[in-house]
Amino acid sequence: MIKTGIFVDVQNIYYTTKEQFAKPFNYRQLWKDLSYNHDIVCANAYAIARQDDQQHKFQKALKHIGFNVKLKPFIQRSDGSAKGDWDVGITIDMMEAAAELEHIILLSGDGDFELLMRHLKQKYAITTQVISVEALTANNLINCVDVFTPIHSNMLIN
């Protein structure tokens, strides 16, 4: 079994699957599929804490599947814009976990993760993988990893 870490940018996956397919991603199926030949050493899902019953149910479901759900407060700025991104937190956690892993999986299409994925591959000689909606994923991220897995309709909740 391959020692694997899974790191999910929940907001990115939510909005990209919603935009491309109008359906949510099936995290339970992902876990089931990966469990066949991967020893899931760590699995973190990074989300925004909102006072919303649907969000609480979703976060509870992720925990039930096996994910460690990390929450960050939603910040509404005075100009009406919002902030709630986990890029630095995901980066720190991936760098801390990499020494224990043989395979690292990022669920995000955010091109800002290119440098991180390149660094992890070079420094730790681990296999890097991105799972995301291809049409909404930065080409630099797709091109820098060992394995790119595009999200297709069979990876969604019907």
BELUR-V688659 format. One line per field, one symbol per residue. phi: phi as a letter, one per 30 degrees, with the letter a starting at -180 (. if undefined). psi: psi as a letter, one per 20 degrees, with the letter a starting at -180 (. if undefined). burial: # if it has 16 or more other ideal C-beta (glycine too) atoms within 10 Angstrom, else .. A space follows every 50 residues. Layout:
# BELUR-V688659
phi=???
psi=???
burial=???
This chain:
# BELUR-V688659
phi=.ddbccbcdedddeddddddbhbddcdddeddddddbbcddbbcccbcdb dbdddddddddddddkddcccbddccdddjdbbaccedddeddddddedc ccbbcccacddddeeddddddddchcdcbbcadedccdeddedccdbccd dcedccdd
psi=qpoqppopnggggghhhgghikqqqnhghgggghigjpongqopporpoq mphggggghgggghhjqoppqqqpoorhjirqqlqjgggggggghhhhhi qhppppnqjoiiiggggggggghilqpqqporogikpphhggiirhppoq prhijrp.
burial=..############.##..##...###..##..#...#.#########.. ....#..##..#..#.#.###............###...##.##..##.. ##########..##.##.###..#.#########..##..##.##..#.. #...##..
